């Protein structure tokens, strides 16, 4: 799942959310769905769920196909309050969810070795809150954390199994779909 905004710095603004479901063996898309709505909660750092979750829930509720695991572009428990958007989504829906972020929000970790599949643990006050995972050789890592109903080990394994590039394929395809939809919507009169 991913979200994009017409004007991220304005409030309210039009936004789109997408879900792309892939076959785990082939990583080919088997279903895609997009919803549009107005977002009227302001951007406040570390309160992303309050801004984006309503649209993700609209997407979830209207989807005809439900995947076994939801990758959310954001944090799970690797969050200052222990509950980022991936955790909010998972708890709200009861679904298995994983936070996969492109940047670190919380905690500390050593950089993993440059080889695909390597990772280090993301920690806060000695507790493991996620992992810094290298999904492609010599590429910036992603930050994986438990959202809901999954172990960190299983989350890391699934992220690696679904990654051809830096970002897992379902999330990458959802992002690409949104960019196409956004361009079309903004260019039409």
PEJOHU-V156957 format. One record per backbone hydrogen bond with DSSP energy under -0.5 kcal/mol. CO is the residue of the C=O (numbers start at 1). NH is the residue of the N-H. Records with the same first field share a line. If there is no record, write none. Layout:
CO->NH, NH
This chain:
1->73
2->18
4->16
7->10
13->39
14->6
15->37
16->4
17->35
18->2
19->33
21->30, 31
23->27
28->23
31->21
33->19
35->17
37->15
38->40
39->12, 13
42->44
44->47
47->50, 51
48->51, 52
49->53
52->55, 56
53->57
54->58
55->59
56->60
57->61
58->62
59->63
60->63
65->67
69->71
70->72, 98
72->74, 100
75->86, 87
76->84
77->79
79->82
84->88
85->89
86->90
87->91
88->92
89->93
90->94
96->70
97->147, 148
98->72, 100
99->145
101->143
108->123
114->138
115->118
118->134
120->132
121->123
122->129, 130
123->108
124->127
127->124, 129
130->122
131->133, 144
132->120
133->135, 142
134->117
136->139
142->133, 144
143->101
144->131
145->99
146->77
148->97
151->155
152->156
153->157
154->158
155->159
156->160
157->161
158->162
160->163
162->164, 169
167->165
168->172
169->173
170->174
171->175
172->176
173->177
174->178
175->179
176->180
177->181
178->182
179->183
180->184
181->185
182->186
183->187
184->188
